[in-house]
């Protein structure tokens, strides 16, 4: 990984090697990024676009396995995102959310309906009280859903899946106010005021 103002030590290959070494330390799951607090080594010319595409030095990273590998050492601190190994931390740019939710399955368990989402790096996330849906107002006055993936990392839900959520939505009274939203794992995730939604349909 490169220090700020200096050329990359070994470029993408060096970064990949460092990530693989870090990832192999915990073969049972994701690397324990939350336990690592290495020194900041500057910003890397890497960007995650709003459509989920990863870029290195302006060029898309075309290897899904490499993107998946980098995604396992992502960390967010405040409004900034980093790639972290036990010995180094570099900043990267994220246009919106670092992940994209691209597939949804509707299952069920003892709590009732359970929505499960697959991200663009092939993680499956069950929507529940620990992995919540939130809805933000878009520039066109529509809504953009986001799913909590882990730590402080979120996935933007694709437009197609947003329409699927609307199709299975329902009205509930929340704090004395009729709200429209979706239910998963026994939790209700409000999208918007129910009367506004009725007027828009």
SEMIVEX-838295 format. One record per residue: chain; x, y, z of N, C-alpha, C in turn. Coordinates in steps of 0.2 Angstrom, whole numbers, plus 5000, padded with zeros to 4 digits. Example, Ala and Ser with C-alpha at 12.3 -4.5 7.8 and 13.67 -1.06 7.14 Angstrom:
! SEMIVEX-838295
kette	n_px	n_py	n_pz	ca_px	ca_py	ca_pz	c_px	c_py	c_pz
A	5066	4972	5039	5062	4978	5039	5066	4984	5039
A	5064	4989	5035	5068	4995	5036	5064	5000	5039
//
This chain:
! SEMIVEX-838295
kette	n_px	n_py	n_pz	ca_px	ca_py	ca_pz	c_px	c_py	c_pz
A	5004	4994	5000	5000	5000	5000	5004	5006	5000
A	5002	5011	4997	5006	5017	4996	5005	5022	5001
A	5011	5026	5003	5010	5031	5008	5008	5037	5004
A	5005	5042	5007	5003	5048	5004	5008	5052	5001
A	5008	5053	4994	5013	5057	4991	5018	5053	4988
A	5018	5046	4989	5023	5042	4986	5020	5037	4981
A	5023	5034	4976	5020	5030	4972	5019	5023	4975
A	5014	5019	4973	5012	5013	4976	5018	5009	4976
A	5019	5005	4982	5024	5001	4983	5025	4995	4978
A	5019	4991	4977	5019	4986	4972	5013	4987	4968
A	5009	4992	4968	5003	4993	4964	4998	4988	4967
A	4993	4987	4962	4988	4982	4964	4990	4975	4966
A	4995	4973	4964	4998	4966	4966	5000	4966	4973
A	5003	4971	4975	5006	4972	4982	5000	4972	4987
A	4995	4976	4985	4989	4977	4989	4985	4970	4989
A	4984	4967	4984	4981	4961	4984	4984	4956	4988
A	4991	4955	4988	4995	4951	4992	4994	4952	4999
A	4994	4959	5001	4993	4961	5008	4986	4959	5010
A	4981	4960	5006	4974	4958	5008	4973	4950	5009
A	4976	4947	5004	4976	4939	5005	4979	4937	5011
A	4985	4940	5013	4988	4938	5019	4983	4939	5025
A	4980	4945	5025	4976	4947	5030	4969	4942	5031
A	4967	4941	5025	4961	4937	5024	4962	4930	5027
A	4968	4927	5025	4969	4920	5027	4970	4919	5034
A	4970	4925	5038	4971	4924	5045	4965	4922	5049
A	4959	4923	5045	4953	4921	5048	4949	4917	5043
A	4950	4911	5042	4947	4907	5036	4940	4905	5037
A	4938	4906	5044	4931	4904	5045	4926	4909	5043
A	4928	4915	5042	4923	4921	5041	4927	4927	5038
A	4924	4933	5039	4927	4939	5037	4933	4941	5042
A	4938	4944	5039	4944	4946	5043	4942	4950	5049
A	4945	4950	5055	4942	4954	5061	4945	4962	5060
A	4942	4965	5055	4944	4972	5054	4943	4976	5060
A	4938	4975	5063	4936	4979	5069	4941	4979	5075
A	4946	4974	5074	4951	4973	5079	4957	4977	5077
A	4958	4979	5071	4964	4981	5068	4964	4989	5068
A	4969	4992	5071	4970	4999	5071	4977	5001	5069
A	4979	5000	5062	4985	5001	5060	4986	5009	5058
A	4992	5011	5057	4993	5018	5055	4990	5020	5048
A	4988	5026	5047	4985	5028	5041	4991	5029	5036
A	4990	5026	5030	4996	5027	5025	4994	5031	5019
A	4989	5035	5020	4987	5039	5014	4981	5036	5010
A	4980	5040	5005	4974	5038	5001	4976	5034	4995
A	4972	5029	4993	4974	5025	4987	4969	5027	4981
A	4971	5027	4975	4967	5029	4970	4962	5023	4968
A	4958	5022	4973	4953	5017	4972	4946	5020	4973
A	4941	5018	4969	4934	5021	4970	4929	5016	4969
A	4924	5016	4973	4918	5012	4972	4912	5017	4970
A	4910	5016	4963	4905	5020	4960	4898	5018	4963
A	4893	5023	4962	4887	5022	4964	4883	5015	4962
A	4886	5013	4956	4883	5007	4954	4886	5000	4956
A	4891	5001	4961	4894	4996	4964	4901	4994	4960
A	4903	4997	4955	4909	4996	4951	4915	4998	4955
A	4920	4994	4956	4926	4996	4959	4931	4998	4954
A	4934	5004	4955	4939	5007	4950	4946	5007	4954
A	4951	5006	4950	4958	5007	4953	4962	5011	4947
A	4964	5017	4949	4968	5022	4945	4963	5023	4939
A	4957	5024	4940	4952	5025	4934	4950	5020	4930
A	4952	5014	4931	4951	5008	4927	4946	5003	4931
A	4941	5001	4929	4937	4996	4932	4941	4989	4934
A	4940	4987	4940	4943	4981	4942	4938	4975	4939
A	4940	4972	4934	4936	4967	4931	4936	4960	4934
A	4939	4959	4939	4939	4952	4942	4935	4952	4948
A	4929	4949	4948	4924	4948	4954	4928	4946	4960
A	4932	4941	4959	4935	4938	4965	4940	4943	4969
A	4943	4947	4965	4947	4952	4968	4943	4958	4971
A	4937	4960	4968	4933	4964	4972	4930	4961	4978
A	4928	4955	4978	4926	4952	4984	4931	4952	4989
A	4937	4950	4987	4943	4950	4992	4944	4957	4995
A	4944	4962	4992	4944	4969	4994	4939	4971	4999
A	4933	4969	4997	4927	4970	5001	4927	4968	5008
A	4931	4962	5009	4931	4959	5016	4935	4963	5021
A	4939	4968	5018	4943	4972	5023	4941	4980	5023
A	4935	4981	5021	4932	4987	5021	4931	4990	5028
A	4932	4996	5029	4930	4999	5036	4928	5006	5035
A	4923	5008	5039	4921	5015	5038	4922	5018	5045
A	4925	5024	5045	4926	5028	5051	4923	5035	5049
A	4917	5037	5052	4914	5043	5051	4911	5043	5044
A	4913	5048	5039	4911	5048	5033	4916	5045	5028
A	4921	5042	5030	4927	5040	5026	4927	5032	5026
A	4929	5029	5020	4930	5022	5020	4938	5021	5019
A	4939	5015	5021	4946	5013	5021	4947	5005	5020
A	4953	5003	5017	4955	4996	5016	4960	4995	5022
A	4959	4990	5026	4963	4989	5032	4966	4982	5032
A	4972	4982	5034	4976	4976	5035	4978	4977	5042
A	4981	4972	5045	4984	4972	5052	4989	4978	5053
A	4993	4979	5047	4998	4984	5047	4997	4991	5044
A	4992	4991	5039	4992	4997	5035	4984	4999	5034
A	4983	5005	5034	4976	5008	5032	4976	5013	5027
A	4973	5012	5021	4973	5017	5016	4965	5019	5015
A	4965	5026	5013	4958	5028	5011	4956	5027	5004
A	4950	5026	5003	4947	5025	4996	4941	5029	4996
A	4938	5031	4990	4932	5035	4989	4926	5030	4987
A	4921	5032	4990	4915	5028	4989	4909	5033	4988
A	4907	5033	4981	4902	5038	4979	4895	5038	4983
A	4893	5032	4985	4887	5032	4988	4887	5026	4994
A	4885	5020	4993	4886	5015	4998	4891	5010	4995
A	4895	5007	4999	4900	5002	4996	4898	4996	4993
A	4891	4994	4995	4889	4988	4992	4882	4989	4988
A	4880	4985	4984	4874	4985	4981	4870	4979	4982
A	4863	4979	4984	4859	4974	4985	4856	4972	4979
A	4857	4966	4976	4855	4965	4969	4850	4959	4968
A	4849	4956	4974	4844	4950	4973	4840	4950	4980
A	4834	4948	4980	4830	4947	4986	4826	4941	4986
A	4826	4937	4992	4822	4931	4992	4817	4932	4998
A	4811	4930	4998	4806	4931	5003	4805	4924	5006
A	4808	4923	5012	4807	4917	5016	4803	4918	5022
A	4803	4913	5026	4799	4914	5032	4803	4910	5038
A	4802	4912	5044	4804	4908	5050	4799	4909	5056
A	4801	4908	5062	4796	4909	5067	4794	4916	5068
A	4797	4921	5066	4795	4928	5066	4791	4930	5060
A	4790	4925	5056	4785	4927	5050	4790	4928	5044
A	4788	4933	5040	4791	4934	5033	4798	4937	5035
A	4803	4934	5031	4810	4935	5031	4813	4937	5025
A	4815	4943	5024	4818	4945	5017	4826	4945	5018
A	4828	4941	5013	4836	4940	5012	4838	4943	5006
A	4844	4947	5006	4847	4950	5001	4854	4948	4999
A	4855	4947	4993	4862	4946	4990	4865	4952	4988
A	4871	4953	4990	4875	4959	4988	4879	4958	4982
A	4882	4963	4979	4885	4962	4973	4892	4959	4974
A	4894	4957	4980	4900	4953	4981	4898	4947	4984
A	4892	4945	4983	4889	4938	4985	4888	4937	4992
A	4888	4942	4996	4886	4941	5003	4878	4940	5004
A	4875	4936	5008	4868	4936	5009	4867	4939	5016
A	4862	4943	5016	4861	4947	5022	4853	4946	5024
A	4852	4944	5030	4845	4943	5032	4843	4950	5035
A	4837	4953	5033	4835	4959	5035	4831	4958	5042
A	4834	4961	5047	4831	4960	5054	4833	4966	5058
A	4832	4966	5065	4833	4971	5069	4841	4973	5069
A	4845	4969	5067	4852	4970	5067	4855	4972	5060
A	4851	4971	5055	4852	4972	5048	4846	4976	5045
A	4845	4982	5047	4839	4986	5045	4839	4989	5038
A	4833	4990	5036	4832	4994	5030	4831	5001	5032
A	4833	5006	5028	4832	5013	5029	4830	5016	5022
A	4826	5021	5022	4824	5024	5016	4826	5031	5016
A	4829	5033	5011	4831	5040	5010	4828	5044	5004
A	4826	5050	5005	4823	5054	4999	4829	5055	4994
A	4827	5053	4988	4831	5054	4982	4830	5061	4979
A	4835	5063	4975	4835	5070	4972	4828	5071	4967
A	4826	5065	4965	4819	5066	4961	4813	5065	4965
A	4814	5066	4972	4809	5065	4977	4806	5058	4978
A	4809	5053	4975	4808	5046	4976	4812	5044	4982
A	4811	5037	4983	4815	5034	4989	4820	5030	4987
A	4826	5030	4991	4831	5025	4989	4832	5021	4996
A	4831	5014	4995	4832	5010	5001	4839	5008	5002
A	4841	5007	5008	4848	5005	5010	4847	4999	5015
A	4852	4994	5015	4852	4989	5019	4858	4989	5023
A	4858	4988	5030	4864	4988	5034	4867	4981	5033
A	4873	4981	5031	4877	4974	5030	4881	4972	5036
A	4885	4976	5038	4889	4975	5044	4893	4981	5046
A	4894	4981	5053	4898	4987	5056	4894	4993	5053
A	4898	4998	5050	4894	5004	5048	4894	5004	5040
A	4894	4998	5037	4893	4997	5030	4886	4996	5028
A	4884	4999	5022	4878	4998	5020	4878	4996	5012
A	4872	4993	5010	4871	4992	5003	4865	4996	5000
A	4866	4999	4995	4860	5002	4991	4856	4997	4988
A	4850	4997	4989	4845	4992	4986	4844	4995	4979
A	4844	4990	4974	4843	4992	4967	4836	4995	4966
A	4835	4998	4961	4828	5001	4959	4823	4995	4958
A	4825	4990	4955	4820	4984	4953	4818	4981	4960
A	4823	4980	4965	4821	4978	4971	4817	4982	4975
A	4818	4989	4974	4814	4994	4978	4806	4993	4976
A	4805	4992	4969	4798	4991	4967	4795	4984	4970
A	4800	4979	4971	4797	4973	4974	4795	4974	4981
A	4799	4978	4985	4798	4980	4991	4791	4984	4992
A	4790	4988	4987	4783	4992	4987	4778	4987	4986
A	4779	4982	4982	4773	4977	4980	4771	4973	4986
A	4776	4972	4991	4775	4968	4997	4774	4972	5003
A	4773	4979	5002	4773	4983	5008	4766	4983	5011
A	4765	4986	5017	4759	4986	5020	4759	4992	5025
A	4753	4994	5027	4752	5000	5031	4752	4998	5039
A	4755	5001	5043	4754	5000	5050	4755	5007	5053
A	4752	5007	5059	4752	5013	5063	4758	5014	5068
A	4762	5019	5067	4768	5020	5071	4768	5026	5074
A	4768	5026	5081	4768	5032	5085	4761	5036	5083
A	4756	5033	5082	4750	5036	5080	4749	5039	5073
A	4754	5037	5069	4754	5039	5062	4754	5033	5057
A	4749	5033	5052	4749	5028	5047	4755	5028	5043
A	4759	5023	5043	4765	5023	5039	4765	5017	5034
A	4768	5017	5028	4769	5012	5023	4776	5009	5024
A	4776	5003	5024	4783	5000	5024	4783	4992	5023
A	4788	4989	5025	4789	4982	5024	4791	4978	5031
A	4789	4972	5031	4790	4968	5037	4795	4963	5035
A	4800	4962	5040	4805	4956	5039	4807	4954	5046
A	4807	4948	5048	4809	4945	5054	4806	4949	5060
A	4799	4950	5059	4795	4953	5064	4796	4961	5065
A	4800	4964	5062	4801	4971	5062	4798	4974	5056
A	4795	4980	5057	4792	4985	5052	4797	4990	5050
A	4799	4991	5044	4803	4996	5042	4799	5001	5037
A	4798	5007	5040	4794	5012	5037	4797	5015	5031
A	4793	5015	5026	4796	5019	5020	4794	5026	5020
A	4787	5027	5021	4785	5034	5020	4778	5035	5023
A	4775	5041	5024	4768	5042	5026	4764	5038	5022
A	4759	5034	5025	4754	5030	5021	4750	5034	5016
A	4748	5040	5018	4743	5044	5014	4747	5047	5008
A	4753	5049	5009	4757	5051	5003	4758	5045	4998
A	4760	5039	5001	4761	5034	4996	4754	5032	4992
A	4748	5032	4996	4742	5031	4992	4741	5036	4987
A	4743	5042	4988	4742	5048	4983	4747	5047	4977
A	4752	5044	4978	4757	5043	4973	4756	5037	4969
A	4752	5032	4971	4750	5026	4967	4744	5027	4963
//
